[in-house]
């Protein structure tokens, strides 16, 4: 499927453009805030080619990997064709306790995710500059160093403005006005006035002395108040004077409120979050880092890792370094890489090997979703390897007090974020931790991995990697209760001539259809009259309920499975209204076929009356017969 086709399918299965309140994306996933979460079809989304995984929670998250930006743009173009899809009249989810978690998480992601590239790039630039000075390439006292240092320092110094912009965009308020109001806090003459000895007063009120550079919460609180004031005055102000009167009133009300109340309050909120992070680290020490590293695979899988961004930024702004989340992330990211490389070494499946190798490289550079959703979350042996590798590396780096100096996803390319000019061992210990994570997870995955225990391979139906039944033979249970007849007696030449495959047919007396084998659903027609299953031994089975029943467009059929679902022998697949089929003038005779008979010899075991679950067919691998 093309990117446009993927986007169209994704938008359709989240309930359509009218159901999307807001859409953002991070490095690998589309994050939908939906007006009605129940309209999102998780099974259908997972079946879309290119979709790695789906997470339903505070947001509906569709993981598409490295092409997320292209898919996002395509979805947004499709939304642009709908009323209110990309304008100030967007669909808004009603505020309620039920959706409060979704609203908060949506706000955090919307405000902080867009600024990550700026602070990540600035942080890595500064760490490389520190590294260059540490090896003697540039002197810290030189004008060159000071001038180059001003580049990343400017990003952090004006961080309140970046946050003001993204918050204003999220809250749909006047962005230049928001920048102007928050800009007061970092305006050099203002900061000089409030920081001078003895402070300064405004109409007899002392202005709090607060260092707003690199702060995020004062901006958020200011823009939240601005959104309320702007909307209120827009409603009551006559049109001819609205262009200047509304912003004038916003400035008169919001700026003093920010200077005297919201700014200091936001600063204290940042201090509290920083104290909480540092307090947890000081209390539990290396144990805290180890535990966080161990649970990160599960936290990331539901998208809740974004909640760590605000306190991490606040800690970095306050202390200049961060020793908890960034360190645990390094341990986890590299462990994902090591485990997937171990799987690639051991698996016999060429498809899984290719997936594991590409996902491992991505994880090595700090992007773990392809590894998480493509390999480790689906396979407990790989996940165990990741958790043990993460906790081992997290424990070592916690014990050696490793700290990060830039807010960016830790990986091989961004490892310089652990450079500390005052403590060279910080970088060395980070490298050692990286090595521990890579080696421990790789070795464990290589030792523990079994293709026969892989959920991924069962979904893929890879018969070359999965263990086949003894002697290369297997049994197919009858999917329905009824009377067995030869295919030659079916009133359809395509089936009776064996063109599609070999097997038998059943004249059903009961409308329940159950799985004849253990395997994965590969086909479910839109009309639901036909189901294809690839068995764990490679046998491909087709159950075609009725003759020409495709014409009924699914009316008599109720499906209980979806494509790519794992099914076991006897599991309910369909409920069929046989009377409705007969009343419509169609034959209920149901062919049960092995559609890859070139690989398997098919023997009919059932005859006469048969009950669902009784042996109907036996298959034997022709390849193994030749070996014998």
C-alpha positions in Angstrom: 0.0 0.0 0.0 1.1 3.5 -0.7 1.4 6.2 2.0 -1.8 7.8 0.8 -3.6 4.4 1.0 -2.3 3.7 4.4 -3.4 7.2 5.6 -6.9 6.7 4.2 -7.2 3.3 5.8 -5.9 4.6 9.2 -8.3 7.6 9.1 -11.2 5.3 8.2 -10.6 2.9 11.1 -10.2 5.6 13.8 -13.8 6.6 13.0 -13.2 9.1 10.2 -12.0 12.7 10.1 -15.1 13.9 12.0 -14.1 11.7 15.0 -10.5 13.1 15.2 -10.3 15.9 17.8 -6.6 16.4 17.3 -3.7 14.6 15.8 0.0 14.8 16.7 2.9 12.5 16.0 6.2 11.7 17.7 9.2 9.8 16.3 7.3 6.6 15.4 3.6 6.9 16.2 0.5 8.9 15.3 -1.4 10.1 18.4 -5.1 10.5 17.9 -7.3 12.3 20.4 -10.7 11.0 19.4 -14.2 12.4 20.2 -15.5 8.8 20.6 -12.8 6.1 21.4 -15.3 3.3 20.7 -15.2 4.1 17.0 -11.6 3.1 16.7 -11.3 -0.4 15.2 -8.1 -1.8 16.8 -8.1 -5.1 14.8 -8.6 -3.3 11.5 -5.9 -0.8 12.3 -3.4 -3.6 13.1 -4.3 -5.3 9.8 -3.2 -2.3 7.7 0.2 -3.0 6.0 2.9 -0.7 7.5 1.1 -0.5 10.9 3.5 -1.9 13.5 1.1 -1.8 16.5 -1.9 0.0 18.1 -2.2 1.3 21.6 -5.6 2.3 23.0 -5.6 4.4 26.2 -5.6 8.1 26.9 -4.9 8.5 23.2 -5.3 6.1 20.3 -1.8 5.6 19.1 -1.0 4.0 15.7 2.7 3.0 15.5 3.9 3.3 11.9 7.7 3.5 12.4 10.2 5.8 10.7 7.7 6.9 8.0 5.5 8.6 10.6 6.0 12.1 9.2 4.9 11.1 5.7 1.9 9.2 7.0 1.0 12.2 9.3 1.1 14.6 6.4 -1.1 12.3 4.3 -3.6 12.0 7.1 -3.7 15.7 7.7 -4.3 16.3 4.0 -7.3 14.0 4.1 -8.5 15.7 7.3 -8.1 19.0 5.5 -10.9 18.0 3.2 -13.3 17.8 6.1 -15.0 20.7 7.9 -13.0 21.8 10.9 -10.3 19.2 10.4 -7.4 21.6 10.4 -8.9 24.9 11.6 -10.1 26.7 14.7 -13.3 24.7 14.5 -11.8 21.3 15.3 -14.0 18.7 16.9 -13.5 19.0 20.6 -14.0 16.2 23.1 -16.3 17.2 26.0 -14.5 17.6 29.2 -15.3 14.9 31.8 -13.6 12.8 34.5 -13.7 9.9 32.1 -11.6 11.7 29.6 -9.4 13.7 32.0 -6.4 11.5 31.6 -6.7 11.6 27.9 -7.0 15.4 28.0 -3.9 15.9 30.2 -1.8 13.5 28.2 -2.9 15.1 24.9 -1.9 18.5 26.3 1.5 17.3 27.5 2.3 15.6 24.1 1.0 18.6 22.1 3.1 21.1 24.1 6.4 19.2 24.7 6.8 16.9 21.7 7.2 19.7 19.1 10.0 21.4 21.1 12.1 18.2 21.6 14.0 18.6 18.3 15.1 22.1 19.3 16.3 21.2 22.8 17.7 17.8 21.6 19.7 19.4 18.8 20.9 22.2 21.1 21.9 19.7 23.9 23.9 17.5 21.6 25.6 20.5 20.0 26.6 21.6 23.5 27.8 18.2 24.5 30.0 17.9 21.3 31.4 21.4 22.1 32.3 20.2 25.6 33.8 17.0 24.2 35.9 19.1 21.8 37.2 21.2 24.7 37.9 18.1 26.8 40.2 16.7 24.1 41.9 20.0 23.6 40.5 21.0 20.2 39.1 24.3 21.5 39.8 26.3 24.6 36.9 27.1 26.9 38.4 30.6 27.4 38.5 31.4 23.7 36.0 33.6 21.9 35.3 30.8 19.5 34.1 28.6 22.4 32.0 31.4 23.9 30.4 32.3 20.6 29.5 28.7 19.7 28.2 28.1 23.3 25.8 31.0 22.7 23.9 28.9 20.1 22.6 26.1 22.4 22.4 28.5 25.3 19.9 30.7 23.3 17.6 27.7 22.8 17.5 27.0 26.5 17.4 30.7 27.4 14.3 31.3 25.3 12.7 27.9 26.1 9.7 29.8 27.7 9.0 31.2 24.3 9.1 27.8 22.6 6.6 26.5 25.1 4.4 29.5 24.8 4.2 29.0 21.1 3.3 25.2 21.3 0.8 25.8 24.2 -0.9 28.7 22.2 -1.1 26.4 19.2 -2.7 23.6 21.3 -5.1 26.0 23.0 -5.9 27.8 19.7 -5.1 31.3 21.0 -3.3 34.1 19.3 0.3 32.9 19.0 2.1 36.2 18.5 0.2 37.6 21.5 1.2 34.6 23.6 4.8 35.1 22.6 4.6 38.8 23.4 3.2 38.2 26.9 5.6 35.4 27.9 8.4 37.3 26.2 8.2 39.8 29.1 9.6 37.2 31.4 12.9 36.8 29.4 13.1 40.4 28.2 16.7 41.5 29.3 15.6 44.9 30.7 12.9 43.2 32.7 15.2 40.5 34.1 17.7 43.2 34.9 15.2 45.2 36.8 13.8 42.4 38.9 17.2 40.9 39.7 18.8 44.2 40.9 19.7 44.5 44.5 16.6 45.4 46.6 14.3 44.3 43.8 11.6 46.4 42.2 8.0 47.3 42.9 5.0 48.0 40.7 2.5 50.3 42.3 3.8 49.4 45.7 3.8 45.6 45.1 7.1 43.8 45.1 7.8 41.9 41.9 9.1 38.4 42.7 12.6 37.7 41.6 12.4 34.5 39.5 14.9 33.2 37.0 12.6 32.4 34.1 15.3 31.2 31.6 14.8 27.5 30.7 11.5 27.3 32.6 8.4 25.7 31.0 5.6 25.9 33.5 5.3 29.7 33.8 4.6 29.8 30.1 2.0 27.1 30.3 0.1 28.8 33.1 0.3 32.2 31.3 -1.1 30.8 28.1 -3.8 28.9 29.9 -5.0 32.2 31.4 -4.6 33.9 28.1 -6.9 31.4 26.4 -9.7 32.1 29.0 -9.3 35.9 28.8 -9.0 36.1 25.0 -12.1 34.0 24.5 -14.1 35.9 27.0 -13.3 39.4 25.5 -13.7 38.1 22.0 -17.3 37.2 22.8 -18.3 40.5 24.3 -16.2 43.0 22.2 -17.8 44.7 19.2 -16.2 43.7 15.9 -14.9 47.1 14.9 -12.6 47.4 18.0 -11.9 43.7 18.5 -8.5 43.8 16.7 -6.9 46.1 19.3 -9.2 45.9 22.3 -9.0 42.1 22.9 -5.2 42.0 22.9 -5.0 45.2 25.0 -7.2 43.6 27.7 -5.2 40.4 27.5 -2.0 42.2 28.1 -3.5 44.3 30.9 -4.8 41.2 32.7 -2.4 38.4 31.8 0.9 40.1 32.1 0.5 41.3 35.7 -1.1 38.0 36.7 1.9 36.2 35.2 4.5 38.5 36.8 3.0 38.4 40.3 1.3 35.0 40.5 1.5 32.5 37.6 5.2 33.0 36.9 6.3 32.3 40.4 3.7 29.5 40.8 5.0 27.8 37.6 8.6 28.2 38.8 7.7 26.6 42.1 5.9 23.7 40.2 9.1 23.1 38.3 11.1 23.1 41.5 8.7 20.6 43.1 8.9 18.2 40.1 12.7 18.5 40.1 12.8 17.9 43.8 10.5 14.8 43.3 12.8 13.4 40.7 16.0 14.1 42.6 14.4 12.9 45.9 13.4 9.6 44.3 16.9 9.2 43.0 18.5 10.2 46.3 16.2 7.9 48.3 16.4 4.8 46.1 19.7 5.6 44.3 20.7 3.0 41.7 17.7 0.9 42.5 15.4 3.6 41.1 17.3 3.7 37.9 17.4 -0.1 37.6 13.6 -0.4 38.2 12.7 2.3 35.8 14.9 0.8 33.1 13.2 -2.6 33.7 9.7 -1.3 33.3 10.3 1.1 30.4 9.4 -1.5 27.8 5.9 -1.7 29.3 5.7 2.1 29.9 6.6 2.9 26.3 4.3 0.3 24.9 1.3 2.3 26.2 2.8 5.7 25.3 3.1 6.9 28.9 6.8 7.6 28.7 5.9 11.1 27.4 4.8 11.9 31.0 8.5 11.9 31.9 9.3 14.8 29.6 8.1 17.8 31.7 10.0 16.7 34.9 13.1 15.8 32.9 13.2 19.2 31.3 12.5 20.9 34.6 15.3 18.9 36.2 17.7 19.8 33.4 16.8 23.5 33.7 17.3 23.5 37.4 20.3 21.2 37.9 21.9 21.3 34.5 21.9 17.5 34.4 19.5 14.5 34.9 20.4 11.1 36.4 17.2 9.2 36.3 15.1 9.0 33.1 17.8 9.6 30.6 20.1 7.0 32.1 17.3 4.4 32.3 16.4 5.2 28.7 20.0 4.5 27.6 19.9 1.1 29.3 16.5 0.2 27.8 17.2 1.5 24.2 20.4 -0.4 23.9 18.9 -3.6 25.5 16.2 -3.5 22.8 18.9 -3.4 20.2 20.9 -6.3 21.8 17.9 -8.5 22.2 16.7 -8.0 18.6 20.2 -8.7 17.3 20.2 -11.9 19.4 16.8 -12.9 17.9 18.1 -12.2 14.4 21.1 -14.5 15.1 19.0 -17.5 16.3 15.8 -17.4 14.3 15.4 -19.5 11.1 12.7 -17.2 9.8 14.1 -14.8 7.1 11.2 -12.5 7.6 11.7 -12.2 11.4 15.5 -11.9 10.9 15.1 -8.9 8.6 12.6 -7.3 11.0 14.8 -7.9 14.0 17.9 -6.5 12.3 16.3 -3.3 11.1 14.5 -2.8 14.4 17.8 -3.4 16.3 19.6 -0.7 14.3 16.8 1.7 15.0 16.9 0.9 18.7 20.7 1.4 18.7 20.0 5.0 17.7 17.3 5.6 20.3 14.1 4.7 18.4 12.7 1.6 20.1 9.1 1.2 18.9 10.0 -1.0 15.8 11.8 -3.4 18.2 9.1 -3.2 20.8 6.2 -3.8 18.6 7.9 -5.9 15.9 9.8 -8.3 18.1 10.1 -8.0 21.9 6.6 -7.4 23.2 5.2 -10.3 21.2 7.8 -12.8 22.4 8.3 -13.3 26.1 11.9 -14.7 25.7 13.0 -11.6 23.9 11.1 -9.3 26.4 12.8 -11.1 29.4 16.2 -10.5 27.7 15.4 -6.8 27.3 14.3 -6.4 30.9 17.3 -8.2 32.4 19.7 -6.3 30.1 18.0 -2.9 31.0 18.1 -3.6 34.7 21.7 -4.8 34.6 22.9 -1.6 32.8 20.6 0.6 34.8 22.0 -0.8 38.1 25.6 -0.2 36.9 25.0 3.4 35.7 23.0 4.1 38.8 25.8 2.9 41.0 28.4 5.0 39.1 26.1 8.1 39.2 25.9 8.6 35.4 24.1 11.8 34.4 22.8 13.1 31.1 23.3 16.7 29.9 20.8 17.0 27.0 17.1 16.0 26.7 17.2 13.6 23.7 16.6 9.9 23.2 19.8 8.3 24.2 21.5 6.1 21.7 24.7 5.5 19.7 24.4 8.8 17.8 23.6 10.9 20.8 25.9 9.3 23.3 27.8 12.6 23.6 24.9 13.8 25.9 26.8 12.0 28.7 30.0 14.0 28.2 30.9 15.9 31.4 33.9 18.2 31.2 34.2 18.2 35.0 34.0 14.4 35.3 35.4 12.3 32.3 34.3 9.1 34.0 30.7 10.0 33.5 31.1 9.4 29.8 33.2 6.3 30.3 30.7 4.8 32.6 27.9 5.6 30.2 29.8 3.7 27.5 30.3 0.8 29.9 26.6 0.8 30.7 25.9 0.8 27.0 28.1 -2.2 26.6 26.5 -4.1 29.5 23.0 -3.5 28.0 24.1 -4.6 24.5 26.0 -7.7 25.6 23.6 -9.0 28.4 20.5 -8.6 26.3 22.2 -10.1 23.2 23.6 -13.1 25.0 20.3 -13.8 26.8 18.2 -13.5 23.7 20.6 -15.8 21.8 20.4 -18.4 24.6 16.7 -18.2 25.4 15.2 -17.8 21.9 13.1 -20.6 20.5 11.3 -20.2 17.2 8.8 -22.7 18.4 7.8 -20.4 21.3 7.5 -17.3 19.1 4.2 -15.5 18.9 5.5 -13.5 16.0 6.2 -16.6 13.9 2.8 -18.0 14.7 1.3 -14.8 13.4 3.5 -15.0 10.3 2.8 -18.7 10.0 6.4 -19.4 9.1 6.5 -23.2 8.7 10.2 -23.3 8.1 10.9 -21.8 11.5 8.0 -23.4 13.5 8.3 -27.0 14.5 6.2 -29.2 12.3 4.1 -32.1 13.7 5.7 -35.5 14.1 6.1 -37.4 10.8 5.0 -34.4 8.9 1.3 -35.2 9.3 -1.6 -33.4 11.0 -5.4 -33.6 11.4 -8.0 -31.1 10.5 -11.1 -31.1 12.7 -14.5 -30.5 11.2 -15.5 -26.9 11.4 -19.2 -27.6 11.4 -21.8 -30.2 12.4 -23.5 -31.8 9.5 -23.2 -34.4 6.7 -19.9 -35.0 4.8 -20.1 -35.2 1.0 -17.4 -35.5 -1.6 -16.3 -32.3 -3.4 -17.5 -33.9 -6.7 -21.1 -33.5 -5.4 -20.8 -29.8 -4.8 -23.0 -27.8 -7.2 -20.2 -25.5 -8.2 -17.7 -26.5 -10.8 -14.9 -24.5 -9.3 -15.1 -26.6 -6.1 -16.2 -29.9 -7.5 -13.2 -29.9 -10.0 -10.8 -29.2 -7.2 -9.5 -26.1 -8.8 -9.2 -24.2 -5.5 -7.9 -27.1 -3.4 -8.5 -30.6 -2.1 -10.9 -31.6 0.7 -14.5 -32.3 1.3 -17.8 -30.4 1.8 -20.3 -30.3 4.7 -24.0 -29.9 4.5 -24.4 -28.2 7.9 -27.2 -28.7 10.3 -25.8 -26.1 12.7 -24.7 -22.5 12.0 -21.6 -22.5 14.3 -18.3 -22.5 12.5 -15.2 -23.4 14.5 -11.5 -23.5 13.6 -10.3 -26.8 12.2 -6.6 -26.1 13.1 -4.4 -24.0 15.2 -2.9 -21.1 13.3 -3.5 -17.6 12.1 -6.4 -16.1 10.2 -5.1 -15.0 6.8 -8.4 -14.2 5.0 -11.8 -12.9 6.1 -13.9 -11.8 3.2 -15.8 -8.5 3.6 -18.9 -10.6 3.1 -17.7 -12.9 5.9 -18.7 -16.0 4.0 -15.1 -17.3 3.6 -12.2 -17.7 6.0 -8.6 -18.7 5.3 -6.3 -20.0 8.0 -2.6 -20.8 7.8 -1.9 -23.6 10.3 1.2 -23.8 12.5 2.4 -26.7 10.3 2.0 -24.6 7.1 -1.3 -26.1 5.9 -3.5 -23.5 4.4 -7.2 -24.1 4.9 -10.2 -22.4 3.3 -13.7 -22.6 4.8 -16.3 -21.4 2.3 -19.8 -21.2 3.9 -22.4 -21.8 1.2 -22.4 -21.5 -2.5 -22.5 -18.0 -4.1 -23.3 -16.6 -0.6 -21.0 -13.7 -1.4 -24.1 -12.2 -3.0 -25.6 -11.8 0.5 -23.0 -9.2 1.4 -22.5 -10.6 4.9 -26.0 -10.3 6.2 -26.4 -13.9 7.6 -22.8 -14.0 9.0 -21.4 -12.8 12.3 -17.6 -12.9 12.6 -15.8 -13.4 15.9 -12.3 -13.1 14.5 -10.2 -10.7 12.3 -7.4 -11.1 9.9 -4.1 -11.8 11.7 -5.8 -13.2 14.8 -4.4 -16.3 16.4 -6.9 -19.1 16.6 -6.9 -22.5 18.3 -8.6 -25.8 17.3 -12.3 -25.5 18.1 -12.3 -21.7 18.5 -15.5 -19.9 17.4 -15.0 -18.2 14.0 -18.5 -17.5 12.7 -22.1 -17.7 13.6 -24.2 -18.3 10.5 -28.0 -18.0 10.0 -28.5 -21.1 7.8 -32.3 -20.4 7.5 -31.6 -17.0 6.1 -29.3 -18.4 3.5 -31.8 -21.0 2.5 -34.7 -18.5 2.4 -32.6 -16.3 0.1 -32.4 -19.2 -2.3 -28.7 -20.2 -1.7 -27.1 -23.6 -1.0 -25.6 -23.9 2.5 -23.1 -26.6 1.4 -19.7 -25.6 2.9 -16.5 -26.8 1.2 -13.5 -27.3 3.5 -10.3 -27.2 1.5 -6.5 -27.4 1.8 -5.5 -24.8 -0.8 -1.8 -25.7 -1.0 -2.1 -29.4 -2.0 1.2 -29.3 -3.9 2.9 -29.4 -0.5 0.6 -31.7 1.3 -1.2 -35.0 0.6 -4.8 -34.7 1.8 -6.8 -37.7 3.0 -10.5 -37.7 3.8 -11.2 -39.2 7.3 -14.8 -38.1 7.9 -17.8 -39.5 6.2 -21.6 -39.5 6.8 -22.6 -37.5 9.8 -19.9 -35.5 11.6 -19.8 -33.2 14.6 -17.7 -30.1 14.9 -14.4 -31.0 16.3 -14.2 -34.6 14.9 -11.3 -35.4 12.6 -12.3 -34.6 9.0 -9.0 -34.5 7.0 -5.5 -35.7 7.5 -2.5 -33.9 5.8 1.0 -35.2 5.2 4.0 -33.2 4.0 5.0 -34.4 0.5 8.5 -33.1 1.2 8.9 -35.5 4.1 7.3 -38.4 2.1 10.1 -37.9 -0.5 12.7 -38.0 2.2 11.3 -41.3 3.4 
